[in-house]
Amino acid sequence: MVWNNYRGRNVELPVALAKNGNACTYINPLNYRNGKNDAMRFRQLADHSQEKVKVIDRFSRLPKSIWMLFKENRDNVRWVKKQKPDVVISFDHLMSISICLYCSRKKIPFIFDVMDDWEMIEKNSLVRFYYKHIVRPIIGRRAFAITSTSNRQAELFRKYNRNVHLIPNGKPFAFIQQATAFFTDGKKTVNFISTLKDWYDFDLLFNVFAEFPDLQLNIYGEGELLDELKNKAQHFSNISIKGNVDSALLPRLTAESLFGILPLKLNALNETTCPIKLFDYWSAKKAVIASPTGELKKVGLDGGMLFATSKADYVAAISSLLKNRELMDSIGAKGYDKMLQKYNYDLLSQQFEKIVESNNLR
């Protein structure tokens, strides 16, 4: 399976469901004129072991606009009618309302999977209003089930729907196996791979690593902060901005990181986020130093990470790991055990299947 963006839930879940024997049709978002190709989550089927995943690409000669939102909603219904699915799972917070209403009328189980707090992520005030006051309440009430990666979003949707399930993020077993096949080469290197957006406190990250001149920090990814971070990194001999990286290299780069770090800003958005990056590090048996957001405190309640808020906290946590390799390894091992027991898509996909089966038993 080949795709060209960060390997997230909206890609991993249908692959896992197909692995379980389900025939899955993945409808790519509409690729608008002058749009970026990364809007297409699946690029092509290259791994024939995933024959049960059928990918549908869609293109438009028109540019993306607020009016195209309604056209794409309508087009989504057309594809559902054509495919005649037994169940529909949608991750798209703006392009799901028409499908939800159609499935409700036709008695097709519709599952809305909430991966982020879209009300806060969206920058456009009109789009935020549309999601908060139209999409969320209608889908919340009319969907057969709501699944959420975070406790906060699950609580929010329970106001509309009793059939709400907390299903966290994770990684596929294939990634876990790849990540554990590599080992650190003894270098003092920390690799941070993510979208370069302002939900991470990069100022804090730079200030912390300034205290460890022998510890190399490599930041991979693209995003709105890329140029700003490149300029800032010029003043640090041990910090490099590497730009985008092929997703195929992610397991090795994660394994080569001495430990993991998640400097999330302590704000309302991150309080309701279950960061995929945590599970990258845990897959490679890495101890993680993270900001104590609400969701991370629940996920890391019984081990797998150290929490830090201020620069002094992060410096102290890194120093403790550098001085005690056994501590570093034991913390990483706890995170890895959690991956095997809970945070992998072999198990997570089964939770989605049980939701569908509960509908068939009614």
C-alpha positions in Angstrom: 0.0 0.0 0.0 1.5 3.3 -1.0 0.3 6.8 0.1 2.0 10.1 0.3 1.2 11.6 3.6 1.6 10.8 7.3 0.3 7.4 8.1 -2.8 8.2 10.2 -6.0 6.6 11.3 -7.9 7.4 8.1 -5.5 5.2 6.2 -4.5 2.6 8.7 -8.1 1.7 9.7 -9.4 0.5 6.3 -6.1 -1.4 5.8 -6.6 -3.2 9.1 -10.3 -3.9 8.3 -9.3 -5.4 5.0 -6.7 -7.5 6.8 -9.5 -8.9 8.9 -11.3 -10.0 5.7 -13.6 -7.0 5.1 -14.0 -5.6 1.6 -13.3 -1.9 1.9 -13.9 0.9 -0.6 -11.8 4.0 0.2 -13.1 7.2 -1.4 -10.4 9.8 -1.7 -11.2 13.4 -1.0 -12.0 15.4 -4.1 -8.8 16.7 -5.7 -9.6 20.2 -6.8 -7.9 22.3 -9.6 -4.7 23.7 -8.3 -5.1 21.6 -5.2 -2.2 19.7 -3.6 -1.8 16.1 -4.4 -1.6 15.3 -0.6 -5.4 15.7 -0.5 -5.4 12.1 -1.9 -4.7 10.0 1.0 -4.2 6.8 -1.0 -2.2 7.2 -4.2 -2.2 3.7 -5.5 -2.6 0.1 -4.5 0.9 -1.4 -4.8 0.8 -4.1 -2.2 -1.4 -7.0 -3.5 -1.8 -8.4 -0.1 -4.4 -5.7 0.4 -6.6 -6.7 -2.5 -9.7 -6.1 -0.4 -9.0 -2.3 -0.4 -10.4 -0.5 -3.5 -9.4 3.1 -3.8 -11.5 5.6 -5.8 -9.8 8.8 -6.9 -11.9 11.9 -7.7 -10.9 15.1 -9.5 -12.5 18.4 -10.3 -11.8 21.1 -12.9 -13.0 23.7 -10.4 -11.0 25.3 -7.6 -11.8 24.6 -4.0 -14.4 27.0 -2.6 -17.2 27.1 0.0 -19.7 26.3 -2.8 -17.8 23.1 -3.7 -18.4 21.9 -0.2 -22.0 21.3 -1.0 -21.2 19.7 -4.4 -18.7 17.3 -2.7 -21.3 16.4 -0.1 -23.7 15.5 -2.8 -21.1 13.6 -4.7 -20.3 11.5 -1.6 -24.0 10.4 -1.5 -23.8 9.4 -5.2 -20.8 7.2 -4.5 -22.5 5.6 -1.5 -25.5 4.8 -3.6 -23.3 3.3 -6.3 -21.2 1.2 -3.9 -24.1 -0.1 -1.8 -22.0 -0.6 1.4 -23.1 -2.5 4.5 -21.5 0.2 6.7 -20.0 3.6 6.1 -17.2 5.1 8.2 -16.4 8.7 7.7 -13.5 10.8 9.0 -14.3 14.0 7.1 -15.8 16.6 9.4 -17.1 18.8 6.5 -18.0 16.3 3.9 -20.1 13.8 5.9 -23.4 15.4 6.7 -25.2 14.4 3.5 -23.9 10.8 3.7 -25.0 10.6 7.3 -28.6 11.8 6.5 -28.7 9.4 3.5 -27.5 6.4 5.6 -30.0 7.3 8.3 -32.9 7.2 5.9 -31.7 3.9 4.2 -30.9 2.2 7.6 -27.2 1.9 6.7 -25.0 2.0 9.8 -23.0 5.3 9.6 -20.0 5.7 11.9 -18.5 9.2 12.3 -14.9 8.9 13.5 -13.8 12.1 15.4 -10.0 12.4 15.3 -9.5 16.0 16.2 -11.3 19.0 17.7 -12.2 20.5 14.3 -13.9 23.5 15.8 -10.5 24.7 17.0 -8.3 23.4 14.1 -10.4 25.2 11.4 -9.1 28.8 10.9 -12.1 30.2 8.9 -14.8 31.5 11.2 -17.6 30.5 8.8 -16.3 27.0 8.5 -16.0 26.8 12.3 -19.7 27.9 12.6 -20.8 25.4 10.0 -19.1 22.5 11.9 -20.1 23.6 15.4 -23.8 24.5 14.8 -24.8 22.4 11.8 -22.5 19.4 11.2 -21.7 18.3 14.7 -25.3 18.4 16.1 -26.9 16.8 13.0 -24.3 14.1 12.6 -24.2 13.6 16.4 -27.9 12.8 16.4 -28.3 11.0 13.2 -25.2 8.8 13.1 -25.6 5.2 14.1 -22.4 5.5 16.2 -19.7 8.0 17.1 -16.1 6.9 17.6 -13.6 9.3 19.1 -9.8 9.2 19.6 -10.1 11.3 22.8 -12.1 11.3 26.0 -13.0 15.0 25.6 -14.6 14.6 22.2 -16.4 11.4 23.3 -17.9 13.4 26.2 -19.0 16.2 23.8 -20.8 13.8 21.4 -22.5 12.0 24.2 -24.8 15.0 24.5 -26.2 14.0 21.1 -25.8 10.2 20.9 -25.7 7.4 23.4 -23.8 5.1 21.0 -20.4 6.8 21.5 -17.1 4.8 21.8 -13.6 5.8 22.8 -11.2 4.2 20.3 -7.7 5.8 20.6 -5.1 6.2 17.9 -2.4 3.6 17.4 -0.1 2.0 14.8 -0.3 -1.1 12.7 1.7 -4.2 13.7 3.7 -3.9 10.5 5.0 -0.5 11.7 5.8 -1.9 15.2 7.7 -4.8 13.6 9.7 -2.4 11.4 10.4 0.0 14.2 11.8 -2.7 16.5 13.9 -4.1 13.7 16.2 -1.1 13.9 18.4 0.0 16.8 20.0 3.2 17.9 23.6 3.4 16.6 25.0 5.0 19.7 24.7 8.5 18.5 23.1 11.1 20.7 20.3 12.0 18.3 16.6 12.8 18.8 14.3 12.7 15.7 11.1 14.7 15.8 8.8 14.0 12.8 5.5 15.8 12.5 3.5 18.5 10.8 5.2 21.8 11.6 2.2 23.6 13.1 1.8 25.8 16.2 0.2 23.1 18.4 3.8 22.2 19.3 5.9 24.6 21.4 9.0 24.8 19.2 10.4 27.7 21.2 10.5 25.5 24.2 12.0 22.7 22.2 14.8 24.9 21.0 15.5 26.4 24.4 15.7 22.9 26.0 18.1 21.5 23.4 20.3 24.6 23.7 21.2 23.1 27.1 22.4 19.9 25.5 25.0 20.9 22.8 26.1 17.3 22.4 22.5 16.1 21.7 21.5 16.5 18.1 17.8 17.4 17.4 16.6 16.6 13.9 13.1 18.0 13.0 11.4 16.4 10.0 8.2 17.6 8.3 6.5 20.4 6.5 4.0 23.0 7.6 3.3 26.6 8.1 6.3 27.0 10.5 8.9 25.4 8.2 10.6 28.7 7.1 10.5 30.2 10.5 12.1 27.1 12.1 14.8 27.0 9.4 15.8 30.5 10.2 15.8 29.9 13.9 17.8 26.7 13.6 20.7 28.6 12.0 21.5 29.9 15.5 21.9 26.4 17.0 24.7 24.0 16.1 22.8 21.0 17.3 19.4 21.6 15.7 18.6 20.8 12.0 15.4 21.2 10.1 15.3 18.4 7.6 12.0 19.1 5.7 9.6 16.4 4.5 10.6 12.7 4.7 9.2 9.6 2.9 6.9 7.8 5.2 8.8 4.6 4.5 11.7 6.0 6.5 9.6 6.7 9.6 10.2 3.4 11.4 14.0 3.7 11.0 14.2 7.4 12.0 12.0 6.7 15.0 14.1 3.8 16.1 17.3 5.8 15.7 15.9 8.5 18.1 17.5 8.2 21.6 14.1 9.0 23.1 10.8 10.6 22.1 9.7 14.1 22.9 6.2 15.7 22.6 6.4 19.4 23.5 2.6 20.1 23.1 1.4 23.5 24.1 -0.9 23.4 27.1 -4.1 24.7 25.4 -7.7 23.7 24.8 -6.9 22.1 21.4 -4.2 19.8 22.7 -6.3 18.9 25.8 -8.6 16.9 23.4 -5.9 15.3 21.2 -4.6 11.8 21.1 -1.2 12.4 19.3 -0.2 9.6 16.8 3.4 10.6 17.3 3.4 9.1 20.8 2.7 5.7 19.3 5.5 6.1 16.8 7.9 6.3 19.7 6.3 3.6 21.7 6.4 1.2 18.7 10.2 1.6 18.8 10.4 1.0 22.5 11.3 4.7 23.2 10.8 6.5 26.4 8.8 9.7 25.8 9.0 13.0 27.5 5.7 14.9 27.0 3.6 17.8 28.1 0.9 16.8 30.6 -2.2 17.3 28.4 -5.5 15.8 29.6 -5.4 12.9 27.1 -1.8 12.1 27.5 -2.2 11.9 31.3 -4.9 9.2 30.7 -2.9 7.3 28.1 0.4 7.5 30.1 -1.2 6.9 33.5 0.6 3.7 34.2 3.9 4.4 32.5 5.7 4.8 29.2 6.5 8.5 29.5 7.8 11.3 31.7 5.8 14.5 32.0 7.3 18.0 31.7 5.9 21.5 31.6 8.6 24.0 31.8 12.1 24.2 30.3 13.5 23.2 33.7 11.2 20.1 33.7 12.3 19.0 30.3 16.0 19.5 31.0 15.6 17.5 34.2 13.8 14.7 32.4 16.4 14.5 29.6 19.2 14.6 32.1 17.7 11.7 34.1 17.4 9.6 30.9 20.9 10.4 29.7 22.4 9.4 33.1 20.3 6.2 33.5 20.0 4.0 30.4 18.2 1.3 32.4 15.5 3.9 33.3 15.2 5.0 29.6 14.8 1.3 28.5 12.3 0.4 31.2 10.1 3.4 30.4 10.3 2.6 26.7 9.4 -1.1 27.4 6.2 0.0 29.2 5.1 2.0 26.2 5.9 -0.9 23.9 3.8 -3.3 26.0 0.9 -0.9 25.7 1.2 -1.0 21.9 1.0 -4.8 21.9 -1.9 -4.9 24.4 -4.1 -1.9 23.2 -2.7 0.6 20.8 -2.4 -1.4 17.5 -4.8 -1.5 14.6 -5.2 -5.3 14.8 -7.1 -4.7 18.0 -8.5 -1.2 17.2 -10.2 -2.4 14.0 -11.9 -5.2 16.0 -13.6 -2.5 18.1 -15.1 -1.0 14.9 -16.3 -4.4 13.8 -18.0 -5.0 17.2 -19.9 -1.7 16.8 -21.2 -2.9 13.4 -22.1 -6.3 14.8 -24.1 -4.7 17.6 -26.3 -3.2 14.9 -26.8 -6.6 13.2 -27.9 -8.1 16.5 -30.7 -5.6 17.0 
